[in-house]
Amino acid sequence: MALTPRLDIRQGQQLVMTPQLQQAIKLLQLSNLDLANFIEQELEKNPLLERGDADLDVNQPAEVVSDNDAGFGEEGADSAALTDLSLGDATALPETSDSPLDTDYDNLYNNDSASDGANESPAANATDSGYLAATTSSSGYSGSEFSLENTLAEDLSLQDHLTGQLSLLPLPAPTKFIATYLIDLVSDAGYFTGDTSEISETLGCTEQLVVETLDILKGFEPSGVFAQDLAECLALQLKDKNRYDPAMAALLDNLELLARGDLKTLMSLCGVDREDITEMVSEIRELDPKPGLKFGHDVSNTVIPDVFVSRNPDGSWHIELNTETLPKVLVNNRYHAQISNKPLKKQEKEFISECMNTANWLVKSLDQRANTILKVATELVAQQEMFFTQGIEYLKPMNLKAIADAIQMHESTVSRVTANKYLATARGVFELKYFFTSAINSTSGGGISHSAESVKYKLKQLVDDEKPNAILSDDKIVELMKREGIDIARRTVAKYRDALNIPSSVERRRQKKLLTT
């Protein structure tokens, strides 16, 4: 049979991922903060999008306008307002306060002249309190320019603190240059992270000069900075207190034995008795292993919840979205109507049409995202109600399919919704993924399965309650778990113990004996 080219017509089905659909899927898995950054980018690109006004009613449903809708004439321009975005059910949204601030003015400006100078200008009141007078004379600020932010002081960083000490020393210029370079190589914890040989090649000087400069910097405050490891950091602090001797040096050379609680071996290496080694260990505990953290450094951001869960007086659950972090997007239909009535080129009409379609689709996507998150959170609370009422011990094993079947959505959609989302409850803030855990079988055949997180909690309770003379081995923990109806293997106990950073029974016995001595 000869091979010849030919044309065939075939019928099939396939899912086409349009850019709009890809955007809607992307928005589902973004947190509120990431979503705000995405919205800022869209606001810069699309002239028909505007940031929402806090005074507008967020409970009004979204109005989506297409190019084919009527009302873009003069009458439409008069009635076309900014299209708002609904952030979920009206009953799930907090009422907006009429107060322009979260607190009264009396709480912000509480001074004796507040009542007497009610009709005076803010600048006059500030001057009476003695606050703005000095500011105005020195920097020229007027009353309208004054704000609390202008009085805030920046945290002093470790590098700035060390540089200030360096400027007070009468050192030669080459040494100061090297010291300035070394200060930039100090970590936030205060440890020196560079290599002296590489630094000497980079700066074109001898390694001995770099080492001598480093030795000078090791005498700076806080005590322990510029150390290259934990033992040297502790040694510098002990030398500063005049408590560094051969016995203490031997102890610092064997910190791994101290971590394991092997006091008997340490007593032999240091040549001291139990009373002396106990006193030495107490001195070590009073030292700071990370002296640089006393100074300004990057602060970890607090987790901002996406959903709030609270209990109503009748026992039902009140679930609402965190509207404070949800970005509000408005479609300026009036501006679109004004532009549409003007004679435009073909390219300009295509651009305006594309901007309008993009803006409408973004509003739809944000509204759908908010409703989907609210729907998933509501079903999650319904299925894990025992957790919210009685605690982690009653957390049920649950998978994505259980939520997806209940709300009639696909598992992938639920997976995207629960990614990077947090739930604020009376028991704390939890990631939505936290509630999806594997199941541990019950010892009774028809018993209810146990959640892996609740089993970890029981394991931690058993370890915390154990006595120094009765440390529980993994086999003993398995036996105690089975008494409570949890069918768990020894290797699973070891895995959960490692996940909780709980040391082995041998290490725990040494540590607890060390604490009791």
C-alpha positions in Angstrom: 0.0 0.0 0.0 1.5 3.3 -1.1 1.9 6.2 1.3 0.1 9.3 0.0 -0.9 12.5 1.7 -4.6 13.1 2.2 -7.0 15.3 4.1 -9.4 13.8 6.8 -12.1 15.4 8.8 -12.3 14.1 12.4 -14.6 15.2 15.3 -13.2 15.4 18.8 -13.4 17.2 22.1 -10.6 19.1 23.8 -10.3 21.6 26.6 -9.1 25.0 25.3 -7.3 27.0 28.0 -8.1 30.6 27.0 -6.1 33.4 28.6 -9.1 34.4 30.6 -9.6 30.9 31.9 -5.9 30.7 32.8 -6.2 34.0 34.7 -9.2 32.8 36.6 -7.3 29.6 37.6 -4.3 31.6 38.6 -6.4 33.9 40.8 -7.8 31.0 42.8 -4.4 29.9 44.2 -3.2 33.4 45.1 -3.3 34.7 48.6 -5.0 38.0 49.3 -1.6 39.8 49.5 -0.4 38.3 46.2 -3.8 39.1 44.7 -3.4 42.7 45.7 0.0 42.9 43.9 -1.6 41.3 40.8 -4.4 43.9 40.9 -1.9 46.7 41.1 -0.3 45.5 37.9 -3.7 45.3 36.2 -4.5 48.8 37.3 -1.4 50.2 35.7 -2.1 48.4 32.4 -5.9 48.9 32.1 -7.2 52.5 32.0 -10.8 51.3 32.5 -10.0 49.7 35.9 -10.0 51.8 39.1 -9.2 51.0 42.7 -12.4 50.7 44.8 -13.6 53.4 47.1 -13.9 52.4 50.8 -17.0 54.5 51.1 -18.9 52.5 48.4 -21.2 49.7 49.5 -19.4 46.4 49.0 -22.5 44.4 49.5 -23.9 45.5 46.1 -23.6 42.7 43.5 -21.2 43.1 40.6 -22.4 44.6 37.4 -20.6 43.4 34.3 -21.0 45.4 31.1 -20.0 44.3 27.6 -19.6 46.2 24.4 -22.9 44.9 23.1 -24.9 46.3 26.1 -27.0 49.4 25.5 -26.5 52.5 27.6 -23.3 53.9 26.3 -25.0 57.1 25.0 -25.7 60.2 26.9 -28.4 58.6 29.0 -26.0 55.6 29.7 -23.2 58.0 30.6 -25.5 59.7 33.1 -26.5 56.4 34.7 -23.2 54.5 34.3 -21.5 54.4 37.6 -18.4 52.6 38.6 -19.0 48.8 38.6 -18.3 47.4 42.0 -17.2 43.9 43.0 -19.2 41.7 45.3 -17.0 40.0 47.9 -19.4 37.2 48.7 -22.7 36.9 50.6 -24.0 40.1 52.1 -24.6 38.4 55.4 -21.0 37.3 55.5 -19.6 40.8 55.2 -18.9 43.1 58.2 -20.8 46.3 58.4 -18.9 49.4 57.4 -18.4 52.0 60.0 -19.3 55.6 59.5 -16.3 56.7 61.5 -13.4 57.8 59.4 -10.9 56.2 61.8 -10.8 53.1 63.8 -10.8 55.1 67.0 -12.0 58.5 68.2 -10.1 61.7 67.8 -9.9 62.0 71.6 -7.8 58.8 71.7 -5.4 60.2 69.1 -4.9 63.7 70.4 -5.4 63.5 74.1 -4.0 66.7 75.6 -5.3 69.5 77.7 -5.6 71.9 74.9 -7.9 69.7 72.9 -11.1 70.9 74.6 -10.1 74.5 74.9 -8.9 74.8 71.3 -11.7 72.9 69.5 -11.9 75.6 66.9 -8.2 76.1 66.5 -6.2 74.6 63.6 -4.3 71.4 64.0 -1.1 73.3 63.8 -2.1 75.5 66.7 -3.0 72.5 68.9 0.2 70.7 68.0 2.2 73.8 68.9 0.4 74.1 72.3 1.4 70.5 73.1 5.0 71.3 72.4 5.3 68.7 69.6 5.2 70.7 66.4 7.1 73.8 67.6 10.5 72.2 67.5 9.7 70.4 64.2 8.5 73.5 62.5 11.5 75.5 63.5 14.0 72.8 62.5 12.6 71.2 59.4 9.9 73.6 58.3 7.0 71.2 58.6 3.6 72.7 58.6 0.7 71.4 60.6 -0.8 69.6 57.6 2.5 67.9 56.9 3.0 66.6 60.4 2.2 62.9 60.9 3.1 60.2 63.4 5.3 58.5 60.8 7.7 61.4 60.8 8.5 60.7 64.5 9.4 57.1 64.0 13.1 56.1 64.4 14.7 53.5 62.2 16.0 50.4 64.0 19.8 50.3 64.3 21.3 47.5 62.3 24.2 45.4 63.5 26.4 46.7 60.7 25.7 50.3 61.7 26.4 49.5 65.3 29.8 47.9 64.4 30.6 50.7 62.0 30.0 53.3 64.7 32.5 51.5 67.0 35.0 51.3 64.2 34.9 55.0 63.6 36.0 55.6 67.3 39.2 53.5 66.9 42.5 55.2 65.9 43.4 52.5 63.3 45.6 52.9 60.1 43.7 53.5 56.9 44.4 50.0 55.4 43.1 48.3 58.6 40.0 50.4 58.6 39.3 49.6 55.0 39.7 45.9 55.7 37.5 46.2 58.8 34.7 47.9 56.9 34.8 45.1 54.3 34.7 42.4 57.1 31.7 44.1 58.8 29.6 43.6 55.6 30.3 39.8 55.9 28.6 39.5 59.3 25.3 37.6 59.4 22.2 38.8 61.2 23.1 36.4 64.0 26.6 38.1 64.4 28.7 35.3 62.9 31.6 36.0 60.4 30.8 34.2 57.1 33.8 35.1 55.0 37.1 33.3 54.3 40.3 35.1 55.2 42.4 33.7 52.3 39.8 34.7 49.7 39.4 38.2 51.3 43.2 38.7 51.2 43.2 37.9 47.4 40.2 40.2 46.8 41.6 43.1 48.7 45.2 42.6 47.6 46.7 42.3 51.1 48.3 39.6 53.2 46.1 37.1 55.0 47.9 37.9 58.2 46.6 41.5 58.1 43.1 40.3 57.5 43.3 37.9 60.5 44.8 40.7 62.7 41.9 43.0 61.7 39.4 40.2 62.4 40.9 39.8 65.9 40.4 43.5 66.6 36.7 43.3 65.5 36.1 40.3 67.8 36.5 42.7 70.7 33.5 44.8 69.6 30.1 44.8 71.2 28.0 42.8 71.5 30.3 40.3 72.9 30.6 37.2 70.6 30.3 38.9 67.3 32.7 37.9 64.4 32.8 34.4 65.7 33.1 31.7 63.1 31.2 29.0 65.0 29.1 28.5 68.1 32.0 27.4 70.3 34.1 30.5 69.5 31.0 32.8 70.0 30.5 31.4 73.5 34.3 31.5 74.2 34.4 35.3 73.3 31.6 35.9 75.8 33.2 33.9 78.5 36.5 35.7 78.0 34.7 39.0 78.3 33.4 37.9 81.7 36.8 36.5 82.7 35.3 33.0 83.0 37.3 31.2 80.3 39.7 28.6 81.7 41.0 25.2 80.4 38.0 23.3 81.9 35.6 25.6 80.1 37.7 25.3 76.9 37.4 21.5 77.0 33.6 21.9 77.5 33.3 24.1 74.5 35.3 21.7 72.4 32.8 19.0 73.1 29.4 20.8 72.8 28.0 17.8 71.0 28.3 15.8 74.2 26.5 18.6 76.1 23.7 18.5 73.5 23.3 14.8 74.2 23.4 15.3 77.9 26.5 13.1 78.4 27.7 14.7 81.6 29.8 11.7 82.7 32.1 11.9 79.6 32.2 15.7 80.0 33.4 15.4 83.6 36.2 13.1 82.5 37.3 15.4 79.7 37.1 18.6 81.7 38.6 17.1 84.8 35.8 18.3 87.1 33.2 16.8 89.4 29.4 16.8 89.0 29.0 20.0 90.9 31.5 21.9 88.8 30.1 20.6 85.5 26.6 21.6 86.6 27.8 25.2 87.3 29.6 25.3 84.0 26.6 24.2 82.1 24.5 26.9 83.9 27.0 29.6 82.8 26.8 28.3 79.2 23.0 28.6 79.3 23.2 32.3 80.3 25.2 33.2 77.2 23.7 34.4 73.9 24.3 32.0 71.0 23.1 34.7 68.5 24.3 38.1 69.8 23.5 39.9 66.5 19.8 39.4 66.8 19.6 42.1 69.4 19.7 44.7 66.6 17.4 45.5 63.8 16.8 42.9 61.2 14.1 41.7 58.8 11.0 40.9 60.8 8.9 38.0 59.7 5.5 39.0 58.4 2.5 38.0 60.4 0.1 35.6 58.6 -3.0 37.5 57.6 -6.1 35.3 57.5 -8.3 35.1 54.4 -11.4 33.8 56.2 -12.8 34.5 59.7 -14.8 31.8 61.6 -16.8 32.7 64.7 -19.6 31.1 66.7 -23.1 32.7 66.6 -25.2 32.9 69.8 -27.5 30.2 68.5 -24.6 27.8 68.0 -24.3 28.1 64.3 -21.1 29.2 62.6 -20.5 32.7 61.0 -18.0 32.5 58.2 -16.9 35.7 56.4 -14.1 36.8 54.1 -11.4 39.2 55.3 -12.6 42.1 53.3 -9.7 44.3 54.6 -7.2 42.5 52.5 -9.5 41.8 49.5 -8.7 44.3 46.7 -11.8 46.1 45.3 -11.8 46.7 41.6 -14.1 49.0 39.8 -14.9 49.2 36.0 -15.3 52.8 34.9 -18.2 52.5 32.6 -18.6 56.3 32.3 -15.1 56.8 31.0 -15.7 53.9 28.5 -18.9 55.6 27.3 -17.2 58.9 26.8 -14.4 57.3 24.8 -16.8 55.2 22.7 -18.7 58.3 21.6 -15.6 59.9 20.1 -14.2 59.1 16.6 -11.5 56.5 17.1 -9.1 54.7 14.8 -9.5 50.9 14.4 -6.5 50.2 16.6 -7.8 52.4 19.3 -11.2 50.8 19.2 -9.6 47.4 19.5 -7.6 48.5 22.5 -10.6 50.0 24.3 -12.6 46.9 23.5 -9.9 44.6 24.8 -9.5 46.7 28.0 -13.2 46.5 28.6 -13.4 42.8 28.1 -10.4 42.3 30.4 -11.8 44.5 33.1 -15.2 42.7 33.0 -13.5 39.3 33.1 -11.3 40.3 36.0 -14.4 41.5 38.0 -16.1 38.2 37.2 -13.0 36.2 38.2 -12.5 38.1 41.5 -16.2 37.6 42.4 -16.1 33.9 41.5 -12.9 33.5 43.5 -14.4 35.1 46.6 -17.6 33.0 46.4 -15.5 29.8 45.9 -13.3 30.5 48.9 -16.4 31.2 51.0 -18.1 28.0 49.8 -15.1 25.8 50.5 -14.5 27.3 53.9 -18.1 26.9 54.8 -18.1 23.2 53.9 -14.8 22.7 55.7 -16.1 24.1 58.9 -19.2 21.9 58.6 -17.2 18.7 58.2 -14.6 19.6 60.9 -17.1 21.1 63.4 -15.8 18.8 66.2 -12.4 20.3 65.8 -13.7 23.9 66.3 -15.8 23.0 69.3 -13.6 20.5 71.2 -10.0 20.8 69.9 -7.4 19.1 67.8 -8.0 15.6 69.3 -11.3 15.5 67.4 -9.8 16.5 64.0 -11.2 14.1 61.4 -9.2 12.7 58.5 -10.3 14.4 55.3 -9.3 14.6 51.7 -10.0 17.0 48.9 -12.5 14.7 47.4 -14.8 15.0 50.4 -15.1 18.8 50.0 -15.2 18.6 46.2 -18.1 16.2 46.2 -20.0 18.2 48.8 -19.8 21.5 46.9 -19.9 19.8 43.4 -16.5 21.1 42.3 -13.4 19.4 40.9 -10.7 18.4 43.3 -8.1 20.5 41.5 -10.3 23.6 42.1 -10.5 22.8 45.9 -6.7 22.3 45.9 -6.1 25.7 44.4 -8.6 27.4 46.7 -6.9 25.9 49.8 -3.4 26.9 48.7 -1.9 29.9 50.5 -5.2 30.6 52.4 -5.5 30.9 56.2 -8.5 30.5 58.5 -8.8 32.5 61.7 -10.6 30.8 64.5 -10.9 31.0 68.2 -8.3 28.3 68.4 -5.8 30.2 66.3 -4.9 30.7 62.6 -4.6 27.6 60.5 -3.8 27.1 56.9 -6.7 25.5 55.0 -4.4 22.6 54.0 -4.0 21.8 57.6 -7.4 20.3 57.8 -6.7 17.8 55.0 -4.8 14.9 56.8 -4.4 11.2 56.2 -6.2 8.6 58.3 -4.8 6.3 61.0 -6.9 3.1 61.4 -8.7 2.3 64.6 -7.9 -0.9 66.5 -11.5 -1.9 66.4 -12.6 -3.0 63.0 -15.6 -0.7 62.7 -14.1 2.1 64.6 -13.7 5.7 63.3 -10.3 6.5 61.8 -8.0 9.0 63.5 -6.5 12.1 61.9 -2.7 12.1 61.5 -2.6 15.6 63.2 -4.6 14.4 66.2 -2.3 11.4 66.5 0.8 13.7 66.5 -0.9 15.8 69.2 -1.4 12.7 71.3 2.2 11.7 70.8 3.4 15.1 71.9 1.2 14.9 75.0 2.6 11.5 76.0 6.2 12.8 75.6 5.5 16.0 77.5 3.9 14.1 80.4 6.6 11.5 80.8 8.8 11.5 83.9 12.6 11.6 83.9 12.7 8.1 85.4 10.1 6.7 83.1 11.0 7.7 79.5 8.7 6.2 76.9 10.3 4.2 74.1 8.7 4.1 70.6 7.4 0.6 71.4 5.8 1.8 74.6 4.2 4.7 72.8 2.7 2.2 70.3 1.3 0.2 73.2 -0.3 3.3 74.8 -1.7 4.4 71.5 -3.3 1.1 70.9 -5.0 1.3 74.3 -6.6 4.5 73.1 -7.9 2.7 70.0 -5.2 4.0 67.5 -3.6 1.2 65.4 -0.2 2.7 64.6 3.1 1.1 63.7 6.4 1.7 65.4 8.0 3.2 62.2 5.0 5.7 62.0 5.7 6.8 65.6 9.3 7.4 64.7 8.3 9.3 61.6 5.9 11.5 63.6 8.5 12.0 66.3 11.0 13.3 63.8 8.4 15.6 62.3 7.8 17.1 65.7 11.5 17.4 66.4 11.2 15.1 69.4 14.5 13.3 70.1 14.8 9.6 70.8 14.1 8.1 74.2 17.9 7.9 74.9 18.4 11.6 74.2 15.3 12.6 76.1 16.5 10.6 79.2 19.8 12.5 79.1 18.2 15.9 78.6 15.7 15.5 81.4 18.3 14.2 83.8 20.4 17.2 82.9 17.5 19.5 83.7 16.9 17.9 87.1 20.5 18.1 88.2 
